[in-house]
Amino acid sequence: MTEPKQTPMQRKAVALISGGLDSLLAVKVVQEQGIHVEGINFYTGFCVEGHTHAIRKKDKKKQKRNNALWCAEQLGIKLHIIDISEEYKDVVLNPKHGYGANLNPCLDCKIFMVSQAQLMLNKAREFGEDKGFDFIITGEVIGQRPKSQRKETMPLIARESQAEDRLLRPLCAQHLPPTLPEREGWIDRTKLLDFEGRNRKPQMALAKHYGFDDYSQPAGGCCFLTDESYSKKLADLWQAQGRRDYELDDIMLLKIGRHIRPAPNYKLIISREEGENNFMEGYRKQFHTIRTLSHPGPLTLVDGAPTTEDLQYAATIAARFSQGRDAETVEVQIDRKGEPSIVTKITPMAPQDIPKSWYI
């Protein structure tokens, strides 16, 4: 009697989904080989998407979708969104492998993300081989990022994340040693790719082949920590508070408004438009605030420990950005945390009296 032929077990992979084109394509390449894929998107608090575009009126025509969710929809996969903002602090504050051009701990970040995926893989596998994930997918491409995506750093990420050879990079696998999924025959190595370098034309051609035409445009990543201006504000925050630390509200407010520091003990956050004004209203009880009463103008938050004289001086700066900037006097209201409000008339500061060095 002939034994019935057993159906091969369907292998499962978990993919890091940033919302960019590379992770979208990496999953699609693996899906085409019959692998069941689920995605993970980690929330760190520093991603560009969904913050300034959603707040600022001038960005109202820009797409406000969550690109990670969009990718998951296009791929037809389940997406796990995991808040790691608290655990991620140590990566930002104490990167073992240092920062990139700004305050971006890219190599440590990649190791951390993969290690979190590996923990998820291990946890799932505790319930049995048939229920757990077998390997991890990332959209990394050799030579695409100067800090984290170099040929010599690829083994480092796999080793320090403890993913070892269960970490598969489908877009550049032909340039790397075979991983466990390839050696075990779960994945056909000949169908993996050999992308390399910063040229995105191969990815765009592959996206066209798969029918993806509305993907997030590559522009250096979606992390505020790669931005020079944002990194300068974060470094100023650390210096002002005398320690390297931050809260979620801190990093949200660094993304909006003009930041002006007239003195070491305080700074002004001045809204630039109606959308920012409305967003900053939610922080009125946490900061000293300044409003112009006689003329339309921005809401100003005063962060730090200003004296009464400092607040009066700050009001002259805030009035400079109101429609009363050319008036002889402007009436302002200064709301002090836990103290009575002050309504007074001040003379707006002249633009030339605000040194460029005060702008953070």
C-alpha positions as CSV (number, residue, x, y, z in Angstrom):
1,M,0.0,0.0,0.0
2,T,1.4,3.4,-1.0
3,E,1.8,5.9,1.8
4,P,0.0,9.2,1.1
5,K,2.3,12.0,0.1
6,Q,2.7,14.6,2.9
7,T,2.2,18.2,2.0
8,P,5.3,20.3,2.8
9,M,4.9,22.6,5.9
10,Q,4.3,26.2,4.8
11,R,7.1,28.2,6.3
12,K,6.5,31.5,8.0
13,A,8.5,34.7,8.1
14,V,8.2,38.0,9.9
15,A,9.2,41.2,8.1
16,L,10.3,44.6,9.3
17,I,8.0,47.0,7.5
18,S,9.1,50.6,7.5
19,G,6.6,51.8,4.9
20,G,9.3,52.3,2.3
21,L,9.8,50.7,-1.1
22,D,12.5,48.3,0.0
23,S,10.6,46.5,2.7
24,L,7.6,46.3,0.4
25,L,9.6,44.6,-2.4
26,A,11.5,42.3,0.0
27,V,8.2,40.9,1.3
28,K,6.8,40.5,-2.2
29,V,9.9,38.6,-3.4
30,V,9.5,36.1,-0.5
31,Q,5.7,35.8,-0.8
32,E,6.2,34.7,-4.4
33,Q,7.9,31.6,-3.1
34,G,4.9,30.6,-1.1
35,I,6.1,31.9,2.3
36,H,3.5,33.1,4.8
37,V,4.6,36.6,5.9
38,E,3.5,38.9,8.7
39,G,4.9,42.4,9.2
40,I,6.1,44.3,12.2
41,N,6.3,48.1,12.4
42,F,8.0,49.6,15.4
43,Y,6.9,53.0,16.8
44,T,9.9,54.9,18.2
45,G,8.4,58.4,18.3
46,F,10.9,59.7,15.7
47,C,9.2,58.8,12.5
48,V,8.3,61.7,10.2
49,E,5.0,60.2,8.9
50,G,1.8,61.4,10.4
51,H,3.2,64.3,12.5
52,T,4.1,67.6,10.7
53,H,2.1,66.7,7.6
54,A,-1.0,66.1,9.7
55,I,-0.5,69.3,11.8
56,R,0.6,72.0,9.3
57,K,-1.9,73.7,7.1
58,K,0.6,74.1,4.3
59,D,1.0,70.3,4.1
60,K,-2.8,69.7,3.9
61,K,-2.5,68.4,0.3
62,K,0.2,65.9,1.3
63,Q,-0.8,62.3,1.9
64,K,-1.4,61.5,5.6
65,R,-1.6,57.8,5.3
66,N,0.5,55.4,7.4
67,N,2.8,53.9,4.8
68,A,3.5,50.8,6.8
69,L,-0.2,50.1,6.9
70,W,-0.5,50.9,3.2
71,C,2.3,48.4,2.4
72,A,0.6,45.7,4.5
73,E,-2.6,46.3,2.6
74,Q,-0.9,46.1,-0.8
75,L,0.8,42.8,0.3
76,G,-2.3,41.4,1.9
77,I,-0.5,40.6,5.2
78,K,-1.1,41.2,8.9
79,L,0.8,44.0,10.4
80,H,1.8,44.2,14.1
81,I,2.4,47.8,15.2
82,I,4.5,47.8,18.4
83,D,5.3,50.8,20.6
84,I,8.9,50.6,21.6
85,S,9.4,54.3,22.3
86,E,10.5,53.7,25.9
87,E,12.9,50.8,25.2
88,Y,14.3,52.7,22.2
89,K,15.6,55.5,24.4
90,D,18.8,53.6,25.2
91,V,19.5,53.2,21.5
92,V,19.2,57.0,21.0
93,L,21.0,58.0,24.2
94,N,23.8,55.4,24.3
95,P,24.5,54.0,20.8
96,K,27.2,51.4,21.0
97,H,28.2,52.0,17.4
98,G,27.9,55.8,17.5
99,Y,25.8,58.2,15.5
100,G,25.7,58.9,11.8
101,A,26.0,62.4,10.3
102,N,23.5,63.8,12.9
103,L,22.0,62.1,16.0
104,N,20.9,59.0,14.0
105,P,22.1,55.8,15.7
106,C,21.4,53.8,12.4
107,L,23.5,50.7,13.1
108,D,22.3,50.3,16.7
109,C,18.8,51.0,15.5
110,K,18.9,48.2,12.9
111,I,20.4,45.8,15.4
112,F,17.7,46.7,18.0
113,M,14.8,46.4,15.5
114,V,16.0,43.0,14.3
115,S,16.6,41.8,17.9
116,Q,13.0,42.8,18.7
117,A,11.8,40.8,15.7
118,Q,14.0,37.9,16.9
119,L,12.4,38.0,20.3
120,M,9.0,37.9,18.7
121,L,10.1,34.9,16.6
122,N,11.4,33.1,19.6
123,K,8.3,33.8,21.6
124,A,6.1,32.5,18.8
125,R,8.3,29.4,18.3
126,E,7.7,28.5,22.0
127,F,4.2,27.4,21.0
128,G,5.6,24.9,18.5
129,E,7.3,24.8,15.1
130,D,4.0,24.7,13.3
131,K,2.8,27.9,14.9
132,G,5.9,30.0,15.1
133,F,7.9,32.1,12.6
134,D,10.9,30.5,10.9
135,F,12.9,33.5,9.8
136,I,13.1,37.3,9.6
137,I,13.0,39.5,6.5
138,T,14.4,43.0,6.0
139,G,14.6,45.3,3.0
140,E,18.3,46.1,3.5
141,V,20.4,46.7,0.4
142,I,24.2,46.6,0.6
143,G,25.7,50.1,0.1
144,Q,22.4,52.0,0.4
145,R,23.1,53.5,3.8
146,P,26.6,54.7,4.7
147,K,26.2,53.8,8.4
148,S,24.1,50.7,8.7
149,Q,23.9,49.0,5.3
150,R,27.5,48.1,4.4
151,K,28.7,44.6,3.5
152,E,30.8,44.5,6.7
153,T,27.9,45.5,8.9
154,M,25.5,42.9,7.6
155,P,27.0,40.0,9.7
156,L,27.3,42.4,12.7
157,I,23.6,43.1,12.6
158,A,22.8,39.4,12.3
159,R,25.1,38.4,15.1
160,E,24.4,41.2,17.7
161,S,20.6,40.9,17.1
162,Q,20.9,37.1,17.8
163,A,19.0,36.5,14.6
164,E,22.1,34.9,13.1
165,D,21.4,33.0,9.8
166,R,17.6,33.3,10.2
167,L,17.9,36.9,8.9
168,L,17.2,37.1,5.2
169,R,17.8,40.1,3.0
170,P,16.0,39.2,-0.2
171,L,17.0,42.3,-2.2
172,C,20.7,41.7,-1.8
173,A,21.0,38.1,-0.9
174,Q,23.1,37.1,-3.9
175,H,25.9,39.2,-2.4
176,L,25.8,37.5,1.0
177,P,26.4,33.9,2.3
178,P,23.4,31.6,2.1
179,T,21.1,31.8,5.1
180,L,19.3,29.0,6.9
181,P,16.1,29.4,4.8
182,E,18.1,29.1,1.7
183,R,20.2,26.1,2.9
184,E,17.1,24.3,4.1
185,G,15.3,24.8,0.8
186,W,12.5,26.9,2.2
187,I,13.7,29.7,-0.2
188,D,15.1,29.3,-3.7
189,R,18.3,31.4,-3.6
190,T,18.3,31.7,-7.4
191,K,15.1,33.8,-7.2
192,L,16.6,36.3,-4.7
193,L,18.2,39.5,-5.9
194,D,21.6,41.2,-6.2
195,F,20.7,44.8,-5.6
196,E,23.6,47.0,-4.4
197,G,24.4,50.7,-3.9
198,R,22.3,53.8,-3.7
199,N,20.8,53.6,-7.2
200,R,17.1,53.1,-6.8
201,K,16.3,52.3,-10.4
202,P,16.4,48.5,-9.9
203,Q,13.8,48.9,-7.1
204,M,11.6,51.1,-9.2
205,A,11.7,48.7,-12.1
206,L,10.8,45.8,-9.8
207,A,8.0,47.9,-8.3
208,K,6.6,48.6,-11.8
209,H,6.8,44.8,-12.5
210,Y,4.7,44.1,-9.4
211,G,2.3,46.9,-10.2
212,F,3.2,49.1,-7.3
213,D,3.0,52.7,-8.5
214,D,1.9,54.7,-5.4
215,Y,4.7,53.8,-2.9
216,S,6.5,56.2,-0.6
217,Q,9.2,58.0,-2.4
218,P,12.7,57.2,-1.1
219,A,14.2,60.3,0.5
220,G,16.8,59.2,3.1
221,G,14.5,57.4,5.5
222,C,11.6,58.5,7.7
223,C,13.5,59.3,10.9
224,F,13.8,62.8,12.3
225,L,17.1,61.9,13.8
226,T,18.7,62.0,10.4
227,D,17.6,65.6,10.0
228,E,20.3,68.2,10.9
229,S,17.8,70.8,12.2
230,Y,15.9,68.3,14.4
231,S,19.2,66.9,15.8
232,K,20.3,70.4,16.7
233,K,17.1,71.0,18.7
234,L,17.5,67.6,20.5
235,A,21.1,68.4,21.4
236,D,20.0,71.8,22.7
237,L,17.3,70.1,24.8
238,W,19.9,67.8,26.4
239,Q,22.3,70.7,27.1
240,A,19.5,72.9,28.6
241,Q,18.2,70.2,31.0
242,G,21.8,69.1,31.9
243,R,21.2,65.4,31.0
244,R,20.7,63.2,28.0
245,D,17.1,62.2,28.3
246,Y,13.7,63.0,26.7
247,E,10.0,62.4,27.1
248,L,7.6,61.8,24.2
249,D,6.2,65.3,24.5
250,D,9.7,66.7,24.1
251,I,10.3,64.9,20.9
252,M,6.9,65.9,19.5
253,L,7.4,69.6,20.2
254,L,10.9,69.5,18.6
255,K,9.1,68.7,15.3
256,I,7.1,72.0,15.1
257,G,7.4,75.7,15.5
258,R,10.3,78.2,15.6
259,H,12.6,77.4,18.5
260,I,14.5,80.5,19.9
261,R,16.8,80.4,22.9
262,P,17.5,84.0,24.2
263,A,19.2,82.6,27.4
264,P,20.3,79.3,28.8
265,N,17.4,79.0,31.2
266,Y,14.6,79.2,28.7
267,K,13.5,79.0,25.1
268,L,10.5,80.0,23.0
269,I,8.5,77.7,20.8
270,I,6.6,79.9,18.4
271,S,3.9,78.4,16.2
272,R,4.3,79.2,12.5
273,E,0.7,78.8,11.3
274,E,-2.8,77.9,12.4
275,G,-2.3,74.1,12.4
276,E,0.7,74.4,14.7
277,N,-1.2,76.9,16.9
278,N,-4.1,74.4,17.4
279,F,-1.7,71.6,18.2
280,M,0.3,73.6,20.7
281,E,-3.0,74.6,22.5
282,G,-2.8,71.1,24.1
283,Y,0.4,72.1,25.9
284,R,-0.9,75.3,27.5
285,K,-1.0,73.9,31.0
286,Q,2.5,72.5,30.8
287,F,4.3,75.7,29.8
288,H,4.2,79.4,30.3
289,T,2.4,80.9,27.3
290,I,2.3,84.2,25.5
291,R,-0.5,85.5,23.3
292,T,-0.9,88.8,21.4
293,L,-4.3,90.3,22.2
294,S,-4.3,93.5,20.1
295,H,-3.2,91.9,16.9
296,P,-3.5,88.3,15.5
297,G,-0.4,86.3,16.3
298,P,1.0,82.9,17.1
299,L,0.8,81.0,20.4
300,T,4.2,80.9,22.1
301,L,5.2,78.3,24.6
302,V,8.1,79.2,27.0
303,D,10.0,76.2,28.1
304,G,12.5,76.2,31.0
305,A,12.6,78.4,34.1
306,P,12.2,82.0,33.0
307,T,11.9,84.8,35.5
308,T,9.1,87.4,35.2
309,E,11.6,89.7,33.5
310,D,12.5,86.9,31.0
311,L,8.8,86.4,30.2
312,Q,8.4,90.1,29.5
313,Y,11.5,90.0,27.2
314,A,10.2,86.8,25.5
315,A,6.9,88.7,24.8
316,T,8.7,91.3,22.8
317,I,10.1,88.4,20.6
318,A,6.8,86.7,20.3
319,A,5.2,90.0,19.2
320,R,7.7,90.3,16.4
321,F,6.0,87.3,14.8
322,S,2.5,88.8,15.1
323,Q,0.7,91.1,12.8
324,G,1.6,93.9,15.1
325,R,5.3,93.5,14.3
326,D,5.4,97.1,13.0
327,A,3.1,98.6,15.6
328,E,4.5,100.9,18.3
329,T,3.0,98.7,21.0
330,V,1.3,95.3,21.2
331,E,-0.9,94.1,24.0
332,V,0.0,90.6,25.2
333,Q,-1.2,88.1,27.7
334,I,1.4,86.1,29.6
335,D,0.1,83.0,31.4
336,R,2.4,81.7,34.0
337,K,2.1,78.2,35.3
338,G,0.3,78.3,38.7
339,E,0.3,82.1,38.9
340,P,-2.1,84.9,37.8
341,S,-1.9,86.0,34.1
342,I,-0.2,89.3,33.2
343,V,-1.7,91.6,30.5
344,T,0.7,94.3,29.4
345,K,1.8,96.4,26.4
346,I,5.2,95.9,24.9
347,T,7.2,97.1,21.9
348,P,7.9,94.3,19.4
349,M,11.5,93.4,19.0
350,A,13.1,94.4,15.7
351,P,14.2,91.6,13.5
352,Q,17.8,92.7,13.5
353,D,17.8,92.4,17.3
354,I,17.2,88.7,17.3
355,P,20.6,87.1,16.6
356,K,20.7,84.1,14.2
357,S,22.5,82.2,17.0
358,W,19.3,82.3,19.1
359,Y,17.5,80.2,16.4
360,I,17.9,76.5,17.2
